[in-house]
Amino acid sequence: MSVFLHEGDCLDVLKTMPSESVDSVVTDPPYGLSFMGRKWDYDVPTIAIWQETLRVLKPGGHLLSFSGTRTYHRMVVAIEDAGFEIRDQIGWLYGSGFPKSHNLDGEWDGWGTALKPAWEPIVLARKSFAGTVAANMLTHGTGAMNIGACRVVISDEDFQKTSRTGQYGETTPGDVGFTKTAMRTPVNREGRWPANVIHDGSDEVLEAFPAQSSVTGKRGERSRAADVEGTNWLATNHKSIEYTDTGSPSRFFYCAKTSKAERNGSKHPTIKPVSLMRYLCRLVTPPGGTILDPFAGTGSTGQAAVDEGFSAILIEQDPEYCTTIRCRLVLWLTPVPDPTEPTQQSPSLSSPDASQDSSQGISSPLHGNAR
């Protein structure tokens, strides 16, 4: 496991990287909103940047990129035009946004020009590949998402209340047609299938869900256990898992909370919770894989990668943010080789002197940019 930080323009750095060298891309790039007058936010990343990102990504590798609600269309079209296949959109719901509104007074008191931001779209895209997903996973370790590692865990109490309907038992004659007796087996303890909605668990977000307690598992036994045509290759996945727990619908979605240390310790205006970044990294990166973040910001993706046991390549052009990353990831940073000097083998981070070597290496110019 290692972290490389490149200080400089991401397009310039990407051009120096070998093709098909990273397993996934998780990033929070500029939204093109000129946020707080920041120069780096004057536009969304260009097609050229996404083309280079596509080149260094392995076949079947996934891209997860945050965006703004006003400029998502520009971001996703550029990603698609670069050659990516758009797979889905994930909604990140949060309660910490504040309205950037011009409020009127006088005759028009109570009128404004903007709504309070409460969610951000995340584009889920994938690099194309030849053959089947299974074959590509064997060759490159990419092409599918790690669903099992990202299930939405249910509480111990709710787990005791849940059940799973399996195959029907023997068919026996009845008064009208046939009667089938369903067999129940304990539900999968791993939790619910991950959805394309994630929230921060804040009071503002939780209050937006219906106040009444919802109950799952209302469908009949026949409906839940019926085979779905054309899905036999999914083994048991075509069998419906029914959770009979109760509570707010917010429990259906992964909750990523921002810690007090994260809120108080960062100077970045749009920092994301490390728990959120860990979840996203885990979803699209194979075990021991390498994550690229071409817009590293203060290094949240790098921190998430380290916490999950992944390697990371970070690119950031702001010197102040690079300093933050160096301080934050001092124990894991590996010196970036100088292309003008002979190639030397980097010290192993698992060695006793690894942290000392990395600490010495970070004093040299490095590169990166993400939030």
Secondary structure by P-SEA (a helix, b strand, c coil): cbbbbbcccaaaaaaacccccccbbbbbccccccccccccccccccaaaaaaaaaaccccbbbbbbbccccaaaaaaaaaaacccccbbbbbbbccccccccccccccccccccccccbbbbbbbbbbbcccaaaaaaaccccccccccccccccaaaaaabbbbccccbbbbccccbbbbbbbccccccccccccbbbcccaaaaaaccccccccccccccccccccccccccccccbbbbbcccccccccbbbbbbcaaaaacccccccccaaaaaaaaaacccccbbbbbccccccaaaaaaaaacccbbbbbccaaaaaaaaaaccccccccccccccccccccccccaaaaaaaaaaccccccccc
